[in-house]
Amino acid sequence: MKATNLESVLNIWNVTDDAEKRIIMNQFIKKHGDFYTQDEFMAFLAKKYKKARSSDTLPITGRRQEH
């Protein structure tokens, strides 16, 4: 994972509240089990946050155009 992507993921993780972190960890452990690497967890977070971010964006036709 690129250093900039890693930093972005860590920034989001650091501002995530504890309840949400527990939910995310439970989702991850269900998929990967109790034995995992930090790289696997970071890749999981990057994929999760990328998916969440892309669903929040508007389609190009719905974006406000500047004049």
mmCIF file of the N, C-alpha and C atoms, coordinates in Angstrom:
data_MODEL
# 
_entry.id   MODEL 
# 
loop_
_atom_site.group_PDB 
_atom_site.id 
_atom_site.type_symbol 
_atom_site.label_atom_id 
_atom_site.label_alt_id 
_atom_site.label_comp_id 
_atom_site.label_asym_id 
_atom_site.label_entity_id 
_atom_site.label_seq_id 
_atom_site.pdbx_PDB_ins_code 
_atom_site.Cartn_x 
_atom_site.Cartn_y 
_atom_site.Cartn_z 
_atom_site.occupancy 
_atom_site.B_iso_or_equiv 
_atom_site.pdbx_formal_charge 
_atom_site.auth_seq_id 
_atom_site.auth_comp_id 
_atom_site.auth_asym_id 
_atom_site.auth_atom_id 
_atom_site.pdbx_PDB_model_num 
ATOM 1   N N  . MET A 1 1  ? 0.860   -1.173  0.000   1.00 0.00 ? 1  MET A N  1 
ATOM 2   C CA . MET A 1 1  ? 0.000   0.000   0.000   1.00 0.00 ? 1  MET A CA 1 
ATOM 3   C C  . MET A 1 1  ? 0.903   1.232   0.000   1.00 0.00 ? 1  MET A C  1 
ATOM 4   N N  . LYS A 1 2  ? 0.535   2.200   -0.798  1.00 0.00 ? 2  LYS A N  1 
ATOM 5   C CA . LYS A 1 2  ? 1.312   3.439   -0.870  1.00 0.00 ? 2  LYS A CA 1 
ATOM 6   C C  . LYS A 1 2  ? 1.257   4.171   0.465   1.00 0.00 ? 2  LYS A C  1 
ATOM 7   N N  . ALA A 1 3  ? 2.322   4.898   0.768   1.00 0.00 ? 3  ALA A N  1 
ATOM 8   C CA . ALA A 1 3  ? 2.403   5.620   2.042   1.00 0.00 ? 3  ALA A CA 1 
ATOM 9   C C  . ALA A 1 3  ? 1.274   6.647   2.175   1.00 0.00 ? 3  ALA A C  1 
ATOM 10  N N  . THR A 1 4  ? 0.912   7.307   1.083   1.00 0.00 ? 4  THR A N  1 
ATOM 11  C CA . THR A 1 4  ? -0.166  8.304   1.160   1.00 0.00 ? 4  THR A CA 1 
ATOM 12  C C  . THR A 1 4  ? -1.502  7.642   1.445   1.00 0.00 ? 4  THR A C  1 
ATOM 13  N N  . ASN A 1 5  ? -1.738  6.472   0.833   1.00 0.00 ? 5  ASN A N  1 
ATOM 14  C CA . ASN A 1 5  ? -2.978  5.745   1.100   1.00 0.00 ? 5  ASN A CA 1 
ATOM 15  C C  . ASN A 1 5  ? -3.004  5.265   2.546   1.00 0.00 ? 5  ASN A C  1 
ATOM 16  N N  . LEU A 1 6  ? -1.881  4.763   3.019   1.00 0.00 ? 6  LEU A N  1 
ATOM 17  C CA . LEU A 1 6  ? -1.784  4.289   4.391   1.00 0.00 ? 6  LEU A CA 1 
ATOM 18  C C  . LEU A 1 6  ? -2.061  5.424   5.368   1.00 0.00 ? 6  LEU A C  1 
ATOM 19  N N  . GLU A 1 7  ? -1.493  6.571   5.100   1.00 0.00 ? 7  GLU A N  1 
ATOM 20  C CA . GLU A 1 7  ? -1.711  7.733   5.965   1.00 0.00 ? 7  GLU A CA 1 
ATOM 21  C C  . GLU A 1 7  ? -3.186  8.145   5.974   1.00 0.00 ? 7  GLU A C  1 
ATOM 22  N N  . SER A 1 8  ? -3.818  8.134   4.812   1.00 0.00 ? 8  SER A N  1 
ATOM 23  C CA . SER A 1 8  ? -5.243  8.489   4.733   1.00 0.00 ? 8  SER A CA 1 
ATOM 24  C C  . SER A 1 8  ? -6.102  7.515   5.522   1.00 0.00 ? 8  SER A C  1 
ATOM 25  N N  . VAL A 1 9  ? -5.819  6.226   5.374   1.00 0.00 ? 9  VAL A N  1 
ATOM 26  C CA . VAL A 1 9  ? -6.574  5.204   6.096   1.00 0.00 ? 9  VAL A CA 1 
ATOM 27  C C  . VAL A 1 9  ? -6.385  5.385   7.601   1.00 0.00 ? 9  VAL A C  1 
ATOM 28  N N  . LEU A 1 10 ? -5.145  5.611   8.022   1.00 0.00 ? 10 LEU A N  1 
ATOM 29  C CA . LEU A 1 10 ? -4.876  5.804   9.446   1.00 0.00 ? 10 LEU A CA 1 
ATOM 30  C C  . LEU A 1 10 ? -5.558  7.056   9.984   1.00 0.00 ? 10 LEU A C  1 
ATOM 31  N N  . ASN A 1 11 ? -5.604  8.109   9.197   1.00 0.00 ? 11 ASN A N  1 
ATOM 32  C CA . ASN A 1 11 ? -6.289  9.334   9.626   1.00 0.00 ? 11 ASN A CA 1 
ATOM 33  C C  . ASN A 1 11 ? -7.775  9.077   9.865   1.00 0.00 ? 11 ASN A C  1 
ATOM 34  N N  . ILE A 1 12 ? -8.397  8.345   8.950   1.00 0.00 ? 12 ILE A N  1 
ATOM 35  C CA . ILE A 1 12 ? -9.820  8.034   9.115   1.00 0.00 ? 12 ILE A CA 1 
ATOM 36  C C  . ILE A 1 12 ? -10.016 7.137   10.328  1.00 0.00 ? 12 ILE A C  1 
ATOM 37  N N  . TRP A 1 13 ? -9.163  6.121   10.467  1.00 0.00 ? 13 TRP A N  1 
ATOM 38  C CA . TRP A 1 13 ? -9.273  5.188   11.601  1.00 0.00 ? 13 TRP A CA 1 
ATOM 39  C C  . TRP A 1 13 ? -9.126  5.945   12.922  1.00 0.00 ? 13 TRP A C  1 
ATOM 40  N N  . ASN A 1 14 ? -8.217  6.894   12.976  1.00 0.00 ? 14 ASN A N  1 
ATOM 41  C CA . ASN A 1 14 ? -7.965  7.624   14.224  1.00 0.00 ? 14 ASN A CA 1 
ATOM 42  C C  . ASN A 1 14 ? -9.133  8.507   14.654  1.00 0.00 ? 14 ASN A C  1 
ATOM 43  N N  . VAL A 1 15 ? -9.950  8.962   13.713  1.00 0.00 ? 15 VAL A N  1 
ATOM 44  C CA . VAL A 1 15 ? -11.095 9.797   14.079  1.00 0.00 ? 15 VAL A CA 1 
ATOM 45  C C  . VAL A 1 15 ? -12.393 8.995   14.213  1.00 0.00 ? 15 VAL A C  1 
ATOM 46  N N  . THR A 1 16 ? -12.310 7.705   13.937  1.00 0.00 ? 16 THR A N  1 
ATOM 47  C CA . THR A 1 16 ? -13.473 6.832   14.067  1.00 0.00 ? 16 THR A CA 1 
ATOM 48  C C  . THR A 1 16 ? -13.728 6.573   15.549  1.00 0.00 ? 16 THR A C  1 
ATOM 49  N N  . ASP A 1 17 ? -15.005 6.638   15.961  1.00 0.00 ? 17 ASP A N  1 
ATOM 50  C CA . ASP A 1 17 ? -15.298 6.407   17.380  1.00 0.00 ? 17 ASP A CA 1 
ATOM 51  C C  . ASP A 1 17 ? -15.157 4.923   17.727  1.00 0.00 ? 17 ASP A C  1 
ATOM 52  N N  . ASP A 1 18 ? -15.030 4.644   19.017  1.00 0.00 ? 18 ASP A N  1 
ATOM 53  C CA . ASP A 1 18 ? -14.750 3.290   19.490  1.00 0.00 ? 18 ASP A CA 1 
ATOM 54  C C  . ASP A 1 18 ? -15.828 2.284   19.102  1.00 0.00 ? 18 ASP A C  1 
ATOM 55  N N  . ALA A 1 19 ? -17.080 2.689   19.146  1.00 0.00 ? 19 ALA A N  1 
ATOM 56  C CA . ALA A 1 19 ? -18.174 1.780   18.788  1.00 0.00 ? 19 ALA A CA 1 
ATOM 57  C C  . ALA A 1 19 ? -18.056 1.352   17.320  1.00 0.00 ? 19 ALA A C  1 
ATOM 58  N N  . GLU A 1 20 ? -17.769 2.301   16.445  1.00 0.00 ? 20 GLU A N  1 
ATOM 59  C CA . GLU A 1 20 ? -17.613 1.994   15.025  1.00 0.00 ? 20 GLU A CA 1 
ATOM 60  C C  . GLU A 1 20 ? -16.382 1.118   14.805  1.00 0.00 ? 20 GLU A C  1 
ATOM 61  N N  . LYS A 1 21 ? -15.303 1.379   15.533  1.00 0.00 ? 21 LYS A N  1 
ATOM 62  C CA . LYS A 1 21 ? -14.099 0.545   15.418  1.00 0.00 ? 21 LYS A CA 1 
ATOM 63  C C  . LYS A 1 21 ? -14.400 -0.898  15.793  1.00 0.00 ? 21 LYS A C  1 
ATOM 64  N N  . ARG A 1 22 ? -15.187 -1.111  16.832  1.00 0.00 ? 22 ARG A N  1 
ATOM 65  C CA . ARG A 1 22 ? -15.550 -2.480  17.243  1.00 0.00 ? 22 ARG A CA 1 
ATOM 66  C C  . ARG A 1 22 ? -16.349 -3.178  16.138  1.00 0.00 ? 22 ARG A C  1 
ATOM 67  N N  . ILE A 1 23 ? -17.267 -2.449  15.518  1.00 0.00 ? 23 ILE A N  1 
ATOM 68  C CA . ILE A 1 23 ? -18.069 -3.017  14.430  1.00 0.00 ? 23 ILE A CA 1 
ATOM 69  C C  . ILE A 1 23 ? -17.164 -3.415  13.266  1.00 0.00 ? 23 ILE A C  1 
ATOM 70  N N  . ILE A 1 24 ? -16.260 -2.531  12.893  1.00 0.00 ? 24 ILE A N  1 
ATOM 71  C CA . ILE A 1 24 ? -15.353 -2.794  11.780  1.00 0.00 ? 24 ILE A CA 1 
ATOM 72  C C  . ILE A 1 24 ? -14.447 -3.983  12.103  1.00 0.00 ? 24 ILE A C  1 
ATOM 73  N N  . MET A 1 25 ? -13.919 -4.021  13.315  1.00 0.00 ? 25 MET A N  1 
ATOM 74  C CA . MET A 1 25 ? -13.053 -5.135  13.717  1.00 0.00 ? 25 MET A CA 1 
ATOM 75  C C  . MET A 1 25 ? -13.820 -6.457  13.675  1.00 0.00 ? 25 MET A C  1 
ATOM 76  N N  . ASN A 1 26 ? -15.070 -6.456  14.137  1.00 0.00 ? 26 ASN A N  1 
ATOM 77  C CA . ASN A 1 26 ? -15.870 -7.683  14.095  1.00 0.00 ? 26 ASN A CA 1 
ATOM 78  C C  . ASN A 1 26 ? -16.097 -8.143  12.655  1.00 0.00 ? 26 ASN A C  1 
ATOM 79  N N  . GLN A 1 27 ? -16.358 -7.201  11.755  1.00 0.00 ? 27 GLN A N  1 
ATOM 80  C CA . GLN A 1 27 ? -16.530 -7.545  10.342  1.00 0.00 ? 27 GLN A CA 1 
ATOM 81  C C  . GLN A 1 27 ? -15.241 -8.156  9.782   1.00 0.00 ? 27 GLN A C  1 
ATOM 82  N N  . PHE A 1 28 ? -14.132 -7.546  10.127  1.00 0.00 ? 28 PHE A N  1 
ATOM 83  C CA . PHE A 1 28 ? -12.834 -8.017  9.634   1.00 0.00 ? 28 PHE A CA 1 
ATOM 84  C C  . PHE A 1 28 ? -12.522 -9.410  10.169  1.00 0.00 ? 28 PHE A C  1 
ATOM 85  N N  . ILE A 1 29 ? -12.726 -9.618  11.459  1.00 0.00 ? 29 ILE A N  1 
ATOM 86  C CA . ILE A 1 29 ? -12.410 -10.912 12.074  1.00 0.00 ? 29 ILE A CA 1 
ATOM 87  C C  . ILE A 1 29 ? -13.311 -12.011 11.529  1.00 0.00 ? 29 ILE A C  1 
ATOM 88  N N  . LYS A 1 30 ? -14.569 -11.695 11.238  1.00 0.00 ? 30 LYS A N  1 
ATOM 89  C CA . LYS A 1 30 ? -15.455 -12.688 10.625  1.00 0.00 ? 30 LYS A CA 1 
ATOM 90  C C  . LYS A 1 30 ? -14.899 -13.157 9.289   1.00 0.00 ? 30 LYS A C  1 
ATOM 91  N N  . LYS A 1 31 ? -14.302 -12.242 8.549   1.00 0.00 ? 31 LYS A N  1 
ATOM 92  C CA . LYS A 1 31 ? -13.781 -12.574 7.226   1.00 0.00 ? 31 LYS A CA 1 
ATOM 93  C C  . LYS A 1 31 ? -12.396 -13.215 7.302   1.00 0.00 ? 31 LYS A C  1 
ATOM 94  N N  . HIS A 1 32 ? -11.520 -12.706 8.173   1.00 0.00 ? 32 HIS A N  1 
ATOM 95  C CA . HIS A 1 32 ? -10.118 -13.125 8.184   1.00 0.00 ? 32 HIS A CA 1 
ATOM 96  C C  . HIS A 1 32 ? -9.734  -14.009 9.363   1.00 0.00 ? 32 HIS A C  1 
ATOM 97  N N  . GLY A 1 33 ? -10.577 -14.107 10.376  1.00 0.00 ? 33 GLY A N  1 
ATOM 98  C CA . GLY A 1 33 ? -10.220 -14.883 11.558  1.00 0.00 ? 33 GLY A CA 1 
ATOM 99  C C  . GLY A 1 33 ? -9.367  -14.070 12.516  1.00 0.00 ? 33 GLY A C  1 
ATOM 100 N N  . ASP A 1 34 ? -8.946  -14.727 13.579  1.00 0.00 ? 34 ASP A N  1 
ATOM 101 C CA . ASP A 1 34 ? -8.195  -14.036 14.632  1.00 0.00 ? 34 ASP A CA 1 
ATOM 102 C C  . ASP A 1 34 ? -6.726  -13.803 14.291  1.00 0.00 ? 34 ASP A C  1 
ATOM 103 N N  . PHE A 1 35 ? -6.204  -14.521 13.320  1.00 0.00 ? 35 PHE A N  1 
ATOM 104 C CA . PHE A 1 35 ? -4.792  -14.394 12.977  1.00 0.00 ? 35 PHE A CA 1 
ATOM 105 C C  . PHE A 1 35 ? -4.668  -13.683 11.644  1.00 0.00 ? 35 PHE A C  1 
ATOM 106 N N  . TYR A 1 36 ? -4.161  -12.467 11.707  1.00 0.00 ? 36 TYR A N  1 
ATOM 107 C CA . TYR A 1 36 ? -4.061  -11.644 10.508  1.00 0.00 ? 36 TYR A CA 1 
ATOM 108 C C  . TYR A 1 36 ? -2.859  -10.722 10.648  1.00 0.00 ? 36 TYR A C  1 
ATOM 109 N N  . THR A 1 37 ? -2.441  -10.176 9.521   1.00 0.00 ? 37 THR A N  1 
ATOM 110 C CA . THR A 1 37 ? -1.329  -9.227  9.545   1.00 0.00 ? 37 THR A CA 1 
ATOM 111 C C  . THR A 1 37 ? -1.870  -7.802  9.532   1.00 0.00 ? 37 THR A C  1 
ATOM 112 N N  . GLN A 1 38 ? -1.014  -6.890  9.891   1.00 0.00 ? 38 GLN A N  1 
ATOM 113 C CA . GLN A 1 38 ? -1.387  -5.479  9.856   1.00 0.00 ? 38 GLN A CA 1 
ATOM 114 C C  . GLN A 1 38 ? -1.697  -5.058  8.415   1.00 0.00 ? 38 GLN A C  1 
ATOM 115 N N  . ASP A 1 39 ? -0.939  -5.602  7.465   1.00 0.00 ? 39 ASP A N  1 
ATOM 116 C CA . ASP A 1 39 ? -1.179  -5.272  6.058   1.00 0.00 ? 39 ASP A CA 1 
ATOM 117 C C  . ASP A 1 39 ? -2.563  -5.720  5.611   1.00 0.00 ? 39 ASP A C  1 
ATOM 118 N N  . GLU A 1 40 ? -3.002  -6.897  6.055   1.00 0.00 ? 40 GLU A N  1 
ATOM 119 C CA . GLU A 1 40 ? -4.335  -7.380  5.710   1.00 0.00 ? 40 GLU A CA 1 
ATOM 120 C C  . GLU A 1 40 ? -5.411  -6.453  6.279   1.00 0.00 ? 40 GLU A C  1 
ATOM 121 N N  . PHE A 1 41 ? -5.213  -6.026  7.514   1.00 0.00 ? 41 PHE A N  1 
ATOM 122 C CA . PHE A 1 41 ? -6.185  -5.140  8.140   1.00 0.00 ? 41 PHE A CA 1 
ATOM 123 C C  . PHE A 1 41 ? -6.224  -3.785  7.445   1.00 0.00 ? 41 PHE A C  1 
ATOM 124 N N  . MET A 1 42 ? -5.059  -3.252  7.111   1.00 0.00 ? 42 MET A N  1 
ATOM 125 C CA . MET A 1 42 ? -5.010  -1.958  6.436   1.00 0.00 ? 42 MET A CA 1 
ATOM 126 C C  . MET A 1 42 ? -5.649  -2.045  5.047   1.00 0.00 ? 42 MET A C  1 
ATOM 127 N N  . ALA A 1 43 ? -5.436  -3.139  4.332   1.00 0.00 ? 43 ALA A N  1 
ATOM 128 C CA . ALA A 1 43 ? -6.053  -3.323  3.018   1.00 0.00 ? 43 ALA A CA 1 
ATOM 129 C C  . ALA A 1 43 ? -7.575  -3.398  3.158   1.00 0.00 ? 43 ALA A C  1 
ATOM 130 N N  . PHE A 1 44 ? -8.052  -4.066  4.202   1.00 0.00 ? 44 PHE A N  1 
ATOM 131 C CA . PHE A 1 44 ? -9.483  -4.154  4.477   1.00 0.00 ? 44 PHE A CA 1 
ATOM 132 C C  . PHE A 1 44 ? -10.062 -2.765  4.730   1.00 0.00 ? 44 PHE A C  1 
ATOM 133 N N  . LEU A 1 45 ? -9.377  -1.984  5.570   1.00 0.00 ? 45 LEU A N  1 
ATOM 134 C CA . LEU A 1 45 ? -9.850  -0.627  5.865   1.00 0.00 ? 45 LEU A CA 1 
ATOM 135 C C  . LEU A 1 45 ? -9.846  0.242   4.615   1.00 0.00 ? 45 LEU A C  1 
ATOM 136 N N  . ALA A 1 46 ? -8.784  0.151   3.826   1.00 0.00 ? 46 ALA A N  1 
ATOM 137 C CA . ALA A 1 46 ? -8.690  0.966   2.610   1.00 0.00 ? 46 ALA A CA 1 
ATOM 138 C C  . ALA A 1 46 ? -9.852  0.652   1.676   1.00 0.00 ? 46 ALA A C  1 
ATOM 139 N N  . LYS A 1 47 ? -10.163 -0.634  1.522   1.00 0.00 ? 47 LYS A N  1 
ATOM 140 C CA . LYS A 1 47 ? -11.264 -1.035  0.655   1.00 0.00 ? 47 LYS A CA 1 
ATOM 141 C C  . LYS A 1 47 ? -12.603 -0.549  1.221   1.00 0.00 ? 47 LYS A C  1 
ATOM 142 N N  . LYS A 1 48 ? -12.780 -0.674  2.520   1.00 0.00 ? 48 LYS A N  1 
ATOM 143 C CA . LYS A 1 48 ? -14.017 -0.250  3.174   1.00 0.00 ? 48 LYS A CA 1 
ATOM 144 C C  . LYS A 1 48 ? -14.214 1.264   3.038   1.00 0.00 ? 48 LYS A C  1 
ATOM 145 N N  . TYR A 1 49 ? -13.180 2.028   3.306   1.00 0.00 ? 49 TYR A N  1 
ATOM 146 C CA . TYR A 1 49 ? -13.294 3.482   3.241   1.00 0.00 ? 49 TYR A CA 1 
ATOM 147 C C  . TYR A 1 49 ? -13.439 3.969   1.813   1.00 0.00 ? 49 TYR A C  1 
ATOM 148 N N  . LYS A 1 50 ? -12.792 3.301   0.873   1.00 0.00 ? 50 LYS A N  1 
ATOM 149 C CA . LYS A 1 50 ? -12.928 3.692   -0.528  1.00 0.00 ? 50 LYS A CA 1 
ATOM 150 C C  . LYS A 1 50 ? -14.356 3.458   -0.996  1.00 0.00 ? 50 LYS A C  1 
ATOM 151 N N  . LYS A 1 51 ? -14.939 2.327   -0.602  1.00 0.00 ? 51 LYS A N  1 
ATOM 152 C CA . LYS A 1 51 ? -16.313 2.003   -0.971  1.00 0.00 ? 51 LYS A CA 1 
ATOM 153 C C  . LYS A 1 51 ? -17.275 3.021   -0.365  1.00 0.00 ? 51 LYS A C  1 
ATOM 154 N N  . ALA A 1 52 ? -17.064 3.393   0.880   1.00 0.00 ? 52 ALA A N  1 
ATOM 155 C CA . ALA A 1 52 ? -17.935 4.363   1.544   1.00 0.00 ? 52 ALA A CA 1 
ATOM 156 C C  . ALA A 1 52 ? -17.814 5.738   0.897   1.00 0.00 ? 52 ALA A C  1 
ATOM 157 N N  . ARG A 1 53 ? -16.609 6.115   0.561   1.00 0.00 ? 53 ARG A N  1 
ATOM 158 C CA . ARG A 1 53 ? -16.382 7.423   -0.046  1.00 0.00 ? 53 ARG A CA 1 
ATOM 159 C C  . ARG A 1 53 ? -16.994 7.493   -1.436  1.00 0.00 ? 53 ARG A C  1 
ATOM 160 N N  . SER A 1 54 ? -16.897 6.425   -2.218  1.00 0.00 ? 54 SER A N  1 
ATOM 161 C CA . SER A 1 54 ? -17.432 6.462   -3.577  1.00 0.00 ? 54 SER A CA 1 
ATOM 162 C C  . SER A 1 54 ? -18.957 6.467   -3.586  1.00 0.00 ? 54 SER A C  1 
ATOM 163 N N  . SER A 1 55 ? -19.594 5.918   -2.571  1.00 0.00 ? 55 SER A N  1 
ATOM 164 C CA . SER A 1 55 ? -21.056 5.934   -2.539  1.00 0.00 ? 55 SER A CA 1 
ATOM 165 C C  . SER A 1 55 ? -21.600 7.292   -2.129  1.00 0.00 ? 55 SER A C  1 
ATOM 166 N N  . ASP A 1 56 ? -20.750 8.145   -1.554  1.00 0.00 ? 56 ASP A N  1 
ATOM 167 C CA . ASP A 1 56 ? -21.176 9.476   -1.146  1.00 0.00 ? 56 ASP A CA 1 
ATOM 168 C C  . ASP A 1 56 ? -21.087 10.504  -2.267  1.00 0.00 ? 56 ASP A C  1 
ATOM 169 N N  . THR A 1 57 ? -20.433 10.166  -3.360  1.00 0.00 ? 57 THR A N  1 
ATOM 170 C CA . THR A 1 57 ? -20.246 11.145  -4.422  1.00 0.00 ? 57 THR A CA 1 
ATOM 171 C C  . THR A 1 57 ? -21.443 11.160  -5.353  1.00 0.00 ? 57 THR A C  1 
ATOM 172 N N  . LEU A 1 58 ? -21.666 12.278  -5.958  1.00 0.00 ? 58 LEU A N  1 
ATOM 173 C CA . LEU A 1 58 ? -22.756 12.422  -6.916  1.00 0.00 ? 58 LEU A CA 1 
ATOM 174 C C  . LEU A 1 58 ? -22.292 11.995  -8.296  1.00 0.00 ? 58 LEU A C  1 
ATOM 175 N N  . PRO A 1 59 ? -23.189 11.490  -9.103  1.00 0.00 ? 59 PRO A N  1 
ATOM 176 C CA . PRO A 1 59 ? -22.810 11.225  -10.498 1.00 0.00 ? 59 PRO A CA 1 
ATOM 177 C C  . PRO A 1 59 ? -22.479 12.555  -11.175 1.00 0.00 ? 59 PRO A C  1 
ATOM 178 N N  . ILE A 1 60 ? -21.700 12.506  -12.220 1.00 0.00 ? 60 ILE A N  1 
ATOM 179 C CA . ILE A 1 60 ? -21.261 13.724  -12.909 1.00 0.00 ? 60 ILE A CA 1 
ATOM 180 C C  . ILE A 1 60 ? -22.452 14.578  -13.322 1.00 0.00 ? 60 ILE A C  1 
ATOM 181 N N  . THR A 1 61 ? -23.526 13.979  -13.779 1.00 0.00 ? 61 THR A N  1 
ATOM 182 C CA . THR A 1 61 ? -24.684 14.744  -14.240 1.00 0.00 ? 61 THR A CA 1 
ATOM 183 C C  . THR A 1 61 ? -25.391 15.442  -13.083 1.00 0.00 ? 61 THR A C  1 
ATOM 184 N N  . GLY A 1 62 ? -25.179 14.981  -11.854 1.00 0.00 ? 62 GLY A N  1 
ATOM 185 C CA . GLY A 1 62 ? -25.845 15.589  -10.706 1.00 0.00 ? 62 GLY A CA 1 
ATOM 186 C C  . GLY A 1 62 ? -25.018 16.656  -10.007 1.00 0.00 ? 62 GLY A C  1 
ATOM 187 N N  . ARG A 1 63 ? -23.802 16.836  -10.445 1.00 0.00 ? 63 ARG A N  1 
ATOM 188 C CA . ARG A 1 63 ? -22.949 17.826  -9.810  1.00 0.00 ? 63 ARG A CA 1 
ATOM 189 C C  . ARG A 1 63 ? -23.295 19.239  -10.255 1.00 0.00 ? 63 ARG A C  1 
ATOM 190 N N  . ARG A 1 64 ? -23.108 20.150  -9.334  1.00 0.00 ? 64 ARG A N  1 
ATOM 191 C CA . ARG A 1 64 ? -23.356 21.551  -9.626  1.00 0.00 ? 64 ARG A CA 1 
ATOM 192 C C  . ARG A 1 64 ? -22.268 22.069  -10.560 1.00 0.00 ? 64 ARG A C  1 
ATOM 193 N N  . GLN A 1 65 ? -22.653 22.751  -11.587 1.00 0.00 ? 65 GLN A N  1 
ATOM 194 C CA . GLN A 1 65 ? -21.685 23.292  -12.532 1.00 0.00 ? 65 GLN A CA 1 
ATOM 195 C C  . GLN A 1 65 ? -21.399 24.739  -12.180 1.00 0.00 ? 65 GLN A C  1 
ATOM 196 N N  . GLU A 1 66 ? -20.117 25.077  -12.207 1.00 0.00 ? 66 GLU A N  1 
ATOM 197 C CA . GLU A 1 66 ? -19.701 26.460  -11.949 1.00 0.00 ? 66 GLU A CA 1 
ATOM 198 C C  . GLU A 1 66 ? -19.796 27.257  -13.238 1.00 0.00 ? 66 GLU A C  1 
ATOM 199 N N  . HIS A 1 67 ? -20.208 28.503  -13.138 1.00 0.00 ? 67 HIS A N  1 
ATOM 200 C CA . HIS A 1 67 ? -20.325 29.374  -14.321 1.00 0.00 ? 67 HIS A CA 1 
ATOM 201 C C  . HIS A 1 67 ? -19.242 30.390  -14.322 1.00 0.00 ? 67 HIS A C  1 
# 
